[in-house]
């Protein structure tokens, strides 16, 4: 495993979620509805794609694996820990579903990065 690439993926994911939180709070303070919150949801779902892309591009080999893991590992500190330790009714199946969905989104970013890396090498 290339730990540096995974770290880049984690940092990108967390930075993306911080950016989404800043944009959401700014839009709420300004009174902008943003189509019922769909804009914020789309921005949050792009975070694992971007993180997977960054992790895959920073990896020296096995880009797809590093992109998937690096893009999906960021969901643990941002969403899973608060869901498990807060007073919520989420089950482990919900956590598994969220991890799976974010891993699939990170895989999309890793595939795109792998494609661009192969084109650059040729």
DARA-V118008 format. One record per backbone hydrogen bond with DSSP energy under -0.5 kcal/mol. NH is the residue of the N-H (numbers start at 1). CO is the residue of the C=O. If there is no record, write none. Layout:
{{NH:CO} {NH:CO}}
This chain:
{{3:1} {6:2} {7:3} {8:4} {9:5} {10:6} {11:7} {12:8} {13:9} {14:10} {15:11} {16:12} {17:13} {18:14} {19:15} {20:16} {21:17} {22:18} {23:19} {24:20} {25:21} {26:22} {27:23} {28:24} {29:25} {30:26} {31:27} {31:28} {32:27} {37:33} {37:34} {38:34} {38:35} {39:34} {41:37} {42:38} {43:39} {44:40} {45:41} {46:42} {47:43} {47:44} {50:46} {51:47} {52:48} {53:49} {54:50} {55:51} {56:52} {57:53} {58:54} {59:55} {66:62} {67:63} {68:64} {69:65} {70:66} {71:67} {72:68} {73:69} {75:72} {76:73} {77:73} {78:74} {79:75} {80:75} {81:76} {83:79} {84:80} {85:81} {86:82} {88:86} {95:91} {96:92} {97:93} {98:94} {99:95} {100:96} {101:97} {102:98} {103:99} {104:100} {105:101} {106:102} {107:103} {108:104} {109:105} {110:106} {111:107} {112:108} {113:109} {114:110} {115:111} {116:112} {117:113} {118:114} {119:115} {120:116} {121:117} {122:118}}
